[in-house]
């Protein structure tokens, strides 16, 4: 299993070096290792694979697929920059285990040609989590990531280029937030105030996965967003426990304003319109621009931006946002 993991991640190193001036015939006849050359636009993907403990470059067929192939959705440098990763040292802000799982989420066994990436189709990843193909106005996305190029060929696989890093936790919404709080994703804790608020409002059960539980979209405010809310309310929220200084009913109403039925990735959210969260108070979505939308609660004076969009959880999708949405 360890060798398979290393081989799979090695493929990602190679995929980061594709899209060169080689001809299609040359690419199709060569192994991935044979056609790999340096490409500055995929440096961060290579750095991520190295950070994930990969040594060497994959040059063999996939032993777990009859065709011997892999399919890779390869994020470019701009995709990593959206998450604040602009150089190799920036990647140290992610836990290595989460980085490894993230890389695996971009890989699938077998050859998945661009022609098969049709609306509402799915593909399983090496992480075990299934990804979904979405069509928005004739543009194709894998989850929330726009597919920029397809069918970069190699003797042992196919590469498709995407504009966002694909993110999945393999956990439900509550467990995912707790993993962030406990610094299991980033090396610094995040969503600590949100987790405290959910526990205080007794909403953990409603946001957890269980047999038959519905898919949800959750807009998850950052810790800084809650600190700014405290300033607005005149109740300092310096540490997560300070959430309990607010009335429980108020915290519950605010949290329900962040939960919308149905798990939606950004390309599936209706731009320049309103959606109704569980609180019943409308949320206003802005224009769909560069793969994200602004989000505004009824009582907010300014809209929130999406800090980390399209995190796939087992019971829905989480979009980390910069403000608390007020009903």
C-alpha positions as CSV (number, residue, x, y, z in Angstrom):
1,X,0.0,0.0,0.0
2,X,2.9,2.4,0.8
3,X,4.5,1.7,-2.5
4,X,1.2,2.4,-4.3
5,X,0.8,5.7,-2.4
6,X,4.3,6.7,-3.4
7,X,3.8,5.7,-7.0
8,X,0.5,7.6,-7.2
9,X,2.1,10.8,-5.7
10,X,5.0,10.4,-8.1
11,X,2.6,10.7,-10.9
12,X,1.5,14.1,-9.6
13,X,5.1,15.3,-9.8
14,X,5.2,14.3,-13.4
15,X,1.8,15.8,-14.2
16,X,3.1,19.1,-12.8
17,X,5.7,19.1,-15.6
18,X,3.4,18.4,-18.5
19,X,1.9,20.7,-21.1
20,X,5.2,21.3,-22.9
21,X,6.0,21.7,-26.6
22,X,6.1,17.9,-27.2
23,X,3.9,16.7,-30.0
24,X,0.9,14.6,-29.3
25,X,2.5,11.6,-31.0
26,X,5.6,11.9,-28.9
27,X,3.6,12.2,-25.7
28,X,1.4,9.2,-26.5
29,X,4.4,7.0,-27.2
30,X,6.5,8.0,-24.2
31,X,6.0,7.2,-20.5
32,X,5.1,10.0,-18.2
33,X,8.7,10.1,-17.0
34,X,9.9,10.2,-20.6
35,X,7.9,13.2,-21.6
36,X,8.3,15.2,-18.3
37,X,10.2,18.5,-18.6
38,X,10.2,21.5,-16.4
39,X,7.2,23.8,-16.7
40,X,7.2,26.8,-14.4
41,X,3.4,27.0,-14.4
42,X,3.2,23.7,-12.4
43,X,6.0,24.3,-10.0
44,X,3.8,24.4,-6.9
45,X,2.3,21.0,-7.8
46,X,5.8,19.5,-8.0
47,X,6.7,21.2,-4.7
48,X,3.5,19.8,-3.1
49,X,4.4,16.3,-4.2
50,X,7.9,16.6,-2.9
51,X,6.5,18.0,0.4
52,X,4.3,14.9,0.5
53,X,7.3,12.7,0.7
54,X,7.6,11.6,-2.9
55,X,11.1,10.8,-4.3
56,X,11.6,10.1,-8.0
57,X,9.3,10.1,-10.9
58,X,6.7,7.6,-12.0
59,X,7.8,5.8,-15.1
60,X,5.7,2.6,-14.9
61,X,2.2,1.6,-15.6
62,X,-0.5,1.6,-12.9
63,X,-0.4,-1.9,-11.4
64,X,-3.9,-1.6,-10.1
65,X,-5.6,-0.9,-13.5
66,X,-6.0,-3.3,-16.4
67,X,-4.9,-0.6,-18.8
68,X,-2.0,0.5,-16.7
69,X,-3.2,4.1,-16.7
70,X,-3.9,6.9,-14.3
71,X,-6.0,10.0,-14.7
72,X,-4.8,13.2,-13.0
73,X,-6.6,16.5,-12.5
74,X,-3.5,18.8,-12.2
75,X,-3.8,22.3,-10.5
76,X,-1.6,25.0,-11.9
77,X,0.4,27.5,-9.8
78,X,-2.6,29.9,-9.9
79,X,-4.7,27.2,-8.3
80,X,-2.3,26.9,-5.3
81,X,-2.0,30.7,-5.1
82,X,-5.8,30.9,-4.4
83,X,-5.1,29.1,-1.2
84,X,-2.2,31.4,-0.3
85,X,0.5,28.9,-1.5
86,X,2.9,30.8,-3.8
87,X,6.2,29.1,-3.0
88,X,7.4,25.8,-1.6
89,X,7.9,27.2,2.0
90,X,4.2,28.2,2.0
91,X,3.2,24.6,1.8
92,X,4.6,24.0,5.3
93,X,1.4,25.6,6.5
94,X,-0.4,22.4,5.7
95,X,0.0,19.2,7.6
96,X,1.8,16.6,5.5
97,X,-0.8,14.0,5.9
98,X,-3.6,16.3,4.6
99,X,-1.4,17.4,1.7
100,X,-0.8,13.7,0.8
101,X,-4.6,13.1,0.9
102,X,-5.2,16.2,-1.2
103,X,-2.8,15.0,-3.9
104,X,-4.5,11.6,-3.9
105,X,-7.9,13.3,-4.4
106,X,-6.6,14.5,-7.8
107,X,-5.8,11.0,-9.0
108,X,-8.0,8.2,-10.4
109,X,-7.2,4.7,-11.7
110,X,-7.6,4.2,-15.4
111,X,-7.9,6.5,-18.3
112,X,-10.7,9.0,-18.1
113,X,-10.7,11.0,-21.4
114,X,-12.0,14.5,-21.6
115,X,-15.0,13.3,-23.7
116,X,-16.2,11.3,-20.7
117,X,-16.3,14.4,-18.4
118,X,-19.9,15.1,-19.0
119,X,-22.4,16.9,-16.8
120,X,-23.5,15.0,-13.7
121,X,-21.0,12.2,-14.3
122,X,-18.7,11.1,-11.5
123,X,-15.3,9.6,-11.0
124,X,-13.7,7.9,-8.0
125,X,-10.4,9.3,-6.7
126,X,-7.5,7.4,-5.2
127,X,-8.5,9.0,-1.9
128,X,-11.8,7.0,-2.1
129,X,-14.0,10.1,-2.4
130,X,-16.0,10.5,-5.6
131,X,-15.8,13.8,-7.6
132,X,-18.6,15.2,-9.7
133,X,-18.5,16.9,-13.1
134,X,-20.7,20.0,-13.4
135,X,-21.6,22.1,-16.4
136,X,-22.3,25.8,-16.0
137,X,-23.2,27.7,-19.1
138,X,-21.2,25.3,-21.3
139,X,-18.1,25.4,-19.1
140,X,-17.1,22.1,-17.3
141,X,-16.0,21.8,-13.7
142,X,-14.8,19.0,-11.5
143,X,-16.6,19.9,-8.3
144,X,-15.8,23.6,-8.1
145,X,-12.6,23.5,-10.2
146,X,-12.8,24.7,-13.8
147,X,-11.3,22.3,-16.3
148,X,-8.9,24.4,-18.3
149,X,-7.4,21.7,-20.6
150,X,-8.0,18.0,-21.2
151,X,-6.3,15.0,-22.6
152,X,-2.6,15.7,-22.1
153,X,-1.5,12.2,-23.1
154,X,1.1,9.8,-21.8
155,X,1.8,6.1,-22.2
156,X,0.5,5.5,-18.7
157,X,-2.3,8.0,-18.3
158,X,-4.1,11.2,-19.0
159,X,-3.8,14.7,-17.4
160,X,-6.5,17.3,-17.2
161,X,-5.6,20.8,-15.9
162,X,-7.8,22.6,-13.3
163,X,-7.9,26.1,-11.9
164,X,-8.5,25.3,-8.2
165,X,-7.0,22.7,-5.9
166,X,-9.6,20.0,-5.2
167,X,-10.3,19.7,-1.5
168,X,-12.0,16.8,0.3
169,X,-11.8,15.7,3.9
170,X,-13.4,12.3,3.9
171,X,-15.2,13.4,7.0
172,X,-18.6,14.9,7.7
173,X,-19.1,18.7,8.1
174,X,-18.7,18.7,11.9
175,X,-15.7,16.3,11.9
176,X,-14.1,18.4,9.2
177,X,-14.5,21.6,11.2
178,X,-13.0,19.8,14.2
179,X,-10.0,18.7,12.2
180,X,-9.4,22.3,11.2
181,X,-9.8,23.4,14.9
182,X,-7.3,20.7,16.0
183,X,-4.7,21.8,13.4
184,X,-5.0,18.5,11.5
185,X,-5.4,20.4,8.2
186,X,-3.4,23.6,8.6
187,X,-0.6,23.7,11.1
188,X,-2.5,26.6,12.8
189,X,-6.0,26.1,14.1
190,X,-8.9,27.5,12.1
191,X,-12.8,27.4,12.6
192,X,-12.3,27.2,16.4
193,X,-15.0,29.7,17.0
194,X,-17.4,28.0,14.7
195,X,-16.9,24.6,16.4
196,X,-17.5,26.2,19.8
197,X,-20.7,27.9,18.5
198,X,-22.0,24.7,17.0
199,X,-21.5,22.8,20.3
200,X,-23.0,25.7,22.3
201,X,-26.1,25.7,20.1
202,X,-26.4,21.9,20.2
203,X,-26.3,21.7,16.4
204,X,-23.5,19.2,16.1
205,X,-26.0,16.3,15.5
206,X,-27.9,18.2,12.8
207,X,-24.7,18.9,10.9
208,X,-23.2,15.4,11.2
209,X,-23.6,12.6,8.8
210,X,-26.0,9.8,9.6
211,X,-28.0,7.3,7.5
212,X,-30.5,9.2,5.5
213,X,-29.2,12.6,6.6
214,X,-29.5,15.3,3.9
215,X,-26.7,17.0,2.0
216,X,-26.0,20.5,3.1
217,X,-24.1,23.6,2.0
218,X,-22.4,25.4,4.9
219,X,-20.8,28.8,4.8
220,X,-18.2,28.6,7.5
221,X,-16.9,31.9,8.9
222,X,-13.2,32.1,9.8
223,X,-12.0,32.7,13.4
224,X,-11.2,36.3,12.4
225,X,-14.8,36.7,11.1
226,X,-16.1,35.9,14.6
227,X,-13.6,38.3,16.2
228,X,-14.9,41.0,14.0
229,X,-18.4,40.1,14.9
230,X,-17.5,40.6,18.6
231,X,-16.3,44.1,17.8
232,X,-19.5,44.8,16.0
233,X,-21.7,43.5,18.9
234,X,-19.5,45.2,21.6
235,X,-18.9,41.7,23.1
236,X,-15.2,40.9,22.7
237,X,-14.7,37.4,21.2
238,X,-11.0,36.9,21.9
239,X,-11.1,33.1,22.4
240,X,-13.7,30.5,21.3
241,X,-15.2,30.1,24.8
242,X,-16.3,33.8,24.6
243,X,-19.0,32.7,22.2
244,X,-20.9,31.5,25.3
245,X,-21.2,35.1,26.4
246,X,-23.8,35.6,23.8
247,X,-27.4,34.4,24.2
248,X,-27.7,30.8,23.0
249,X,-30.8,31.6,21.0
250,X,-28.9,34.3,19.2
251,X,-26.0,32.0,18.4
252,X,-28.4,29.3,17.1
253,X,-30.2,31.8,14.8
254,X,-26.9,33.1,13.4
255,X,-25.6,29.6,12.8
256,X,-28.7,28.4,11.0
257,X,-28.2,31.4,8.7
258,X,-25.1,29.7,7.4
259,X,-26.7,26.3,6.5
260,X,-28.6,25.7,3.2
261,X,-30.2,22.4,2.2
262,X,-28.4,20.6,-0.6
263,X,-24.7,20.2,-1.1
264,X,-23.7,22.8,-3.7
265,X,-20.3,23.5,-5.2
266,X,-19.7,27.1,-6.4
267,X,-20.7,26.5,-10.1
268,X,-24.1,25.2,-8.8
269,X,-24.9,28.3,-6.8
270,X,-27.2,30.9,-8.5
271,X,-25.4,34.2,-9.0
272,X,-27.0,37.5,-8.3
273,X,-29.9,36.0,-6.5
274,X,-31.0,34.9,-3.1
275,X,-31.1,31.5,-1.4
276,X,-32.9,30.5,1.8
277,X,-30.9,29.0,4.7
278,X,-32.4,27.1,7.6
279,X,-32.9,30.4,9.5
280,X,-35.5,31.4,6.8
281,X,-33.7,34.8,6.3
282,X,-32.5,35.2,2.7
283,X,-28.9,35.1,1.8
284,X,-27.8,37.2,-1.2
285,X,-25.2,35.8,-3.6
286,X,-23.1,38.0,-5.8
287,X,-21.8,37.5,-9.3
288,X,-20.0,34.2,-10.2
289,X,-16.6,35.6,-10.8
290,X,-13.4,33.6,-11.1
291,X,-15.1,30.6,-9.7
292,X,-16.4,32.1,-6.5
293,X,-19.4,34.3,-5.3
294,X,-19.8,36.8,-2.5
295,X,-22.3,36.0,0.2
296,X,-24.3,38.5,2.3
297,X,-26.7,38.1,5.1
298,X,-29.8,40.2,5.4
299,X,-28.3,42.4,8.2
300,X,-24.8,42.6,6.9
301,X,-23.5,45.9,5.6
302,X,-20.9,44.2,3.5
303,X,-20.7,40.9,1.7
304,X,-18.4,38.0,2.7
305,X,-15.9,36.6,0.3
306,X,-15.0,32.9,-0.1
307,X,-11.7,32.3,1.5
308,X,-11.6,28.5,0.8
309,X,-14.5,27.4,-1.5
310,X,-15.7,23.9,-2.4
311,X,-14.5,21.7,0.4
312,X,-16.2,18.3,-0.1
313,X,-17.4,16.6,3.0
314,X,-19.4,13.3,3.3
315,X,-22.7,15.1,4.0
316,X,-22.2,18.2,1.9
317,X,-20.0,21.1,0.8
318,X,-18.3,23.8,3.0
319,X,-17.3,27.2,1.8
320,X,-15.1,29.0,4.2
321,X,-16.0,32.7,4.2
322,X,-14.6,36.0,5.6
323,X,-17.7,37.3,7.5
324,X,-20.4,36.0,9.8
325,X,-23.8,36.1,8.0
326,X,-26.3,38.0,10.0
327,X,-30.0,37.2,9.6
